Amino acid sequence: MSTPSFPAAADVLATVSKKLYIAGSWSDAAGGLTMPVDDPATGETLCEVADASPADGRRALAAAEDAQEKWAATAPRARSEILRRAYELILERADALAALMTAEMGKPLAEARGEAAYAAEFFRWFSEEAVRIDGGFATMPDGRNRMLLMRRPVGPCLLITPWNFPLAMGTRKIGPAIAAGCTMVLKPAPQTPLSSLALAGILEEAGLPPGVLNVVTTSRAGEVVEPLLTGGQIRKLSFTGSTQVGRTLLAQCAPAVVRTSMELGGNAPFIVFDDADLDVAVEGAMMAKMRNMGEACTAANRFFVHRSVAAEFADRLARRMGALEVGPGSRPGVDVGPLIDRAGREKVEELVADAVARGAEVLVGGSTPDGPGCFYPPTVLTGVDTASRLMETEIFGPVAAILTFDDEDEVVATANATEWGLVGYVFTRELNRALRMSERLEVGMVGLNTGLVSNPAAPFGGVKQSGLGREGGRVGIDEFLEYKYVAVPV
Ligand code: NAP
């Protein structure tokens, strides 16, 4: 397989607009304010981008409102073809987009390239869904009345995304919104605005009409977003981020009864039974723990391993994790890039210190390296106490915390003893147990003998305080459509 040749981040940066994208034009923020975008591998500032004010937010919303009626009336095939062209453009430019993502977020280039392909796939999937929006016709039970059932776009949407998957979290929302005929304002995370600005450029090139997508980068999310949600013009909020911020936004949606989709935090259990294929389980653990340096909502947060295989599993995992190369994501051969920022790394350090103070043993890693950049080594902890803070906190870093269990009822009870319910992983060769566990775990998704569940064709989302609604799959577009029933007496 040939190695892709990634362009230099500086060259890609020069091609991306640093302005707000509103009504099809690139404009400065009010007062010309800007904010820095930093490289987490060096701590140095890559560039400045526009820092929107509440007035800029209102301008973006007005553009989305103005474009809504015409966009809803645009032929589904036309909407579909714009998405298809954008899908192709992302793939054509996957190396450049990867270089950009690595520069602003830190993940290794190969992973960033994987994200570009994953992100593009949402556009291909929803280009196919745009022309399959159904409706209905029925004779009512009384035999006289008829029912027409229409699907209509919900209207202007607000999309808020996190920094950990800067491109894919955008396409997972923009794809179904475009397909459904909604206009939108996108507010990306301030750490990673460049991927979203590049994406806006690609959609513009693919023929997306002015005002359908508006991108507002800001360091004042609360001030910009709250008036949009309470004002009554936004008809839908699609949010991906922490549960804590999700709760605040749900409260802000209440006064104007704004529809919401919430993709929130996780606390995934990773369960290995005594009959599991340990090669498969360790491979799955590497994927579920180390994808994105552990900075994923789907990251395995708590490993529960049957007592009879725990030592061997921990030893194998520690050897695999210890062999990973840590360094700047742009350096060839690096497997583990920096964490997003100093605060993110301090959180990981504190969680590890707390677990160790409660008796955990460090098999590998566990100490912060000197030097610039927010690096943290792959770390395996065994003998973790259930009272440790990491049992109830998303680690969001490359730390595998291993506990043991003796029987199925016990592990189900401990795994479910959390407010979150995004995903769970189960490793066993017994079919009945696999199905039983899939039913018993209180989660929206289960990885059975696999550490990867994300797929644009599958409904992604959680239960309990991990979220509301689903993204992707056949149901992903439903989040952006309303039913309208027309009564027809004949
Ligand atoms: P976050 O702090 O909740 O921020 C997410 C987004 O919300 C950012 O754009 C942020 O901008 C914005 N935001 C924060 N406060 C806001 C407010 N008061 N009003 C409007 N917007 C506000 O989360 P994060 O640290 O970026 O991302 C990590 C979290 O996302 C983790 O909990 C992870 O599990 C979750 N996540 C979930 C999924 C999923 O599909 N379930 C996928 C990926 C990530 P500012 O930073 O400027 O405040």
Residues whose N, C-alpha, C, O or C-beta is under 5 A from the ligand:
A	BS01	NAP	I160 T161 P162 W163 K187 P188 A189 P190 T218 S219 A221 G222 V225 T240 G241 S242 T243 V245 E263 L264 G265 G266 A296 C297 S466
